[in-house]
Amino acid sequence: MADLVRVWATGDAFEGEMLRGRLEAEGIAVLVKGDGGGPYRAGPSYLFVAADDEIRARAVLDAVASGAFAFDLDAAFDEHEAAETEPSDDRA
């Protein structure tokens, strides 16, 4: 990564790692810097991306903040429950 741009800062290392994962899932390479290290990360985290990816990264982070990527647990449970109650046809 040549020119890096900071796109996120948080006081929660866990949040930083979760957002890193979301950005990487969208194909955006991320550099995470922070005070915490080792298996028990604590302290602030800063997410950096290549300048060319800044607009896409900010769009993803805005979508996360707005709840656009939220998982509807109730709907997923209802779908799972409905699938379990449907009769299965085991004739093969």
Rosetta blueprint (number, residue, H / E / L):
1 M L
2 A L
3 D L
4 L E
5 V E
6 R E
7 V E
8 W E
9 A E
10 T E
11 G L
12 D L
13 A H
14 F H
15 E H
16 G H
17 E H
18 M H
19 L H
20 R H
21 G H
22 R H
23 L H
24 E H
25 A H
26 E L
27 G L
28 I L
29 A L
30 V L
31 L E
32 V E
33 K E
34 G E
35 D L
36 G L
37 G L
38 G L
39 P L
40 Y L
41 R L
42 A L
43 G L
44 P L
45 S E
46 Y E
47 L E
48 F E
49 V E
50 A E
51 A H
52 D H
53 D H
54 E H
55 I H
56 R H
57 A H
58 R H
59 A H
60 V H
61 L H
62 D H
63 A H
64 V H
65 A H
66 S H
67 G L
68 A L
69 F L
70 A L
71 F L
72 D L
73 L H
74 D H
75 A H
76 A H
77 F H
78 D H
79 E H
80 H H
81 E H
82 A H
83 A H
84 E H
85 T H
86 E L
87 P L
88 S L
89 D L
90 D L
91 R L
92 A L
